[in-house]
């Protein structure tokens, strides 16, 4: 699949792959699996602030390497647009302008 398609909204709404990924499901950080939990949390947050992360959709087995902020578009201050919302059950929600 090309990186950019002419009608992204239509592709997202009609493609089976994206419909599966858009359902609410468990997503796990896949980096540094051999490290302690606290270190993995810190590395995950730092990677997100750097504009990248590796995650896996548990139900489908889909692994993604995300890049949030291309440097040529946002410069070095892009991480300020990223916010973490920690929940009581050790889950974290990320909010960012992806597209």
N, C-alpha and C positions, 0 to 999 in steps of 0.2 A: 504494500500500500504506500502511495506517495506521502511525503511529509505534509504537504498542503494540497487540499482538494478544493475545487471551485466553490462548492456549496457545503461548507462544513456542518451547518446545522442539519441539513437533510441527511448527510452521511451519518452523523451522530445518532439521529432519531431512527433511521431505517436499517442501519447495519447491525446484524445479529451480534457481532463481537462487542460493539459499543453498548448495546442493550444489556448484555450480560454484565458488563463492567459498571453500568450505571445503577444497577440494583444495589441496595444496601447490603454490605457483606463485610466480613473481616478482612482487613489488610494488615500485613506485617512488614516491618522494616527488616530487610534481609542482610544488611551490612554487619560485619564484625560479630558473627554468630558465636565465636569462641570467647568473647569478652564478657565480663560480668554485666548484669542488667543495668546498673547505674551508669557504667561507662558507655554502654550501647545507647542509653537515653541521651547522654551528653553528646555523643558523636552524631546521633540522628538530628538533634537540634542544631548543632554546628553545621552539618551538611545542608540542612534546609536553609539556614541563614546564608550559606554560600551559594544557594540556588540549585541544589541538586539533592537527590535521594534515590535509593533503590528500594522498591517495595514489591510485595507479591500479594495478589488477590488469592486468598486461601482456597475459596470454593472452586475456582476455575484453574488454579495453578499458573496464572498469568503473571509473569515477572516484568516489571517496568523499571527503566532507569529514567527518572524524571529530571528535567532541567527547567527550573522555574523562570530564571531571569537571564536571558542572553546579555552578556556584558555590553555589546554594541548598542543595545536598546535602553538599558537602564543604568549603566555605570555601576559604581561601587555601593551606592546607597539603596539598592533594590530590596535588600532584606528588611528594610523598615516597613515595607508593605505586606510583610508576612506576619501573621499572628498565630499563636498557639493557643488552643483552648483545652486545658487539662480537665479531665473528668474524674470522678471518684474511683472508677473501676480501672485505673491505669491506662485509659484510652486517651488519645490526643487527636484533636481535629485541627487540620491546617486550613487556613483561609488565605487565598492568594489570587491575584489576577493571572490566570493561566493563559487564556487566549487573548 
